[in-house]
Amino acid sequence: MQKKQNKKQGERLIALLPYLIAFASGILMGLTVAPVGAWLLAWIAIVPLWVLVVTSAKGKNKFPPAFLWGIGFHGVALFWITGIHPMTWLGVPWLPSLAITLFCWGFISVLGGVFLTIWAAVMVRLAGQKPWLRVLIGTAVWCGLESLWSAGPLWWSSLAYTQSPHNLVIVHLGQLSGPNTVTAAIVAVNGLIAEAYINRQDIKMSSVPMRFVNKYLATATGLLITLHLIGFILYSRPIAQVPEAALKVGIVQGNIPNRLLRSSEGFRRAQENYTNGYLTLASQGVDAVLTPEGALPIFQRNLLETALVAAVKEKGVVAWIGAFGERGDSYTISLFTFNAQGEIVSRYDKSKLVPLGEYIPFEGILGKIVQRLSPLDAHQVAGSANQLFDTPFGRAIASICYESAFPEQFRRQAAAGGQFIVSSSNDAHYTASMPFQHHAQDIMRAIETDRWSARATNTGYSAFVDPHGKTLWMSGYNTYETHAETIYRRQTKTLYVRWGDWLTPLLLISSGGAWLVIRSIKKFNNVGNP
């Protein structure tokens, strides 16, 4: 009896093993980003999943465990979401705050699992196909699913961002067709390594020569080296720094804790910190000063009465001030350009709002259940998707916080003539890993658009980044800081800026066409050989 029980337990463990392996490899992929930053793991972390999915179709495992891989990756990479708890500073009690936090983290992790399950369902149907076709289709479908996900409001953890900011050479592939170029590279290399392993197992039970295994490994190695060489060529191009295009920008990192946002003390400190920071930078001869998202948490109509705007009128240095715009009975998170006379000459409204954090999806249903996490009582709305941000120094590419994860926002503005990036954010309610990931996103956007970037945050990390993604300066975390750096306006247009993400549809069309051709040939052969 004991032997039978031990046998059953062993069989259960063996049955669970594929799921444990998939979950563990997903976690490894999650470790590629901050706070761990083990970016090299991205080039092998999909291999176990690929092998498990393909072999499951051959009858070894009944259900492919892709769902757990997706939860492992996105759950670990986005663990910083839990940093919003506790939200008592917003009037949310401790337990409801915990419930909201776990729901947000769990939902995005499960969504990642759903997308991976769709990918696996496609791969299972390809088990009998040629390995090269599986790699082509698997890469195309992965990129297509990431494009689909990024078109919605919940997007952050692309495979591409696992390489930023550490592997800037490969991130330069984003200049060709955006972040999906990097994603395609990662998936294809993983797929080729996985196919080498799968064919090695098949060879043990057949007379197929070992050279087929070596072929896949050699192809994976050659592809990895070639892609890095292409990235290195792009990375090595000199950056023109024409004196006439120079722009000395100052950043003020005010370091105002979010728990003080609603209080008079918080507003007093904000006025003091940002006004003093502006005056310090103005005395250093900057051309403009950039402040974070919501630097002064008041409406546009009240901005002209602040000490900061009074300082702008006195010193005559342009300022980009984060505050709240108004649209009827609603409000927007906005970035305002104040010219040398202290007048508002342009405004950019945040168009990508954080679900639950800044708006309630299906508000008619959930509005009575989930409390909005905004520091204001009014209703927040998104800005237009096709805004342009003109400044006294020419057109800029504007981004507010969460928008850094959406490359199309930057590409569109660059194509419309944006010459440099101003990124304004407030990551104060999260742990340090989140703003570092945020910085990694901004680095990718600077490389893809070939633009200099100035990034101002409330509590860190503020930074200046050049078009090659090199961080010229980065602030401390939870510190008050001012810093000035010279950036340059540029009018270049990368292939990605001109054509957008052309690689994903090309992969989908070519892989679909190849599958149809092979299927037709098989049908023809079957008809000819009854």
Secondary structure, DSSP 8 states (H G I E B T S, - for coil): -HHHHHHHHHHHHHHHHHHHHHHHHHHHHHTTSTTT--GGGGGTTTHHHHHHHHHHHTTS-SS--HHHHHHHHHHHHTGGGGGG---GGGT--HHHHHHHHHHHHHHHHHHHHHHHHHHHHHHHTTTTS-HHHHHHHHHHHHHHHHHHHHTSS-----GGGGGTTT-HHHHTTHHHH-HHHHHHHHHHHHHHHHHHHHHHHHHHTS---THHHHHHHHHHHHHHHHHHHHHHHHHHS-----GGGEEEEEEEE----GGGTTSHHHHHHHHHHHHHHHHHHHHTT-SEEE--TTSS-SBHHHHTTSHHHHHHHHH--EEEEEEEEEETTEEEEEEEEE-TTS-EEEEEE--S--BTTTB-TTHHHHTTTS----SSSSEE----TT--EEETTEEEEEEEGGGGG-HHHHHHHHHTT--SEEEEE--TTS-THHHHHHHHHHHHHHHHHT--EEEEESSS--EEE-TT--EEEE--SS--EEEEEEEE------HHHHH-S-HHHHHHHHHHHHHHHHHHHHHHHHHH--
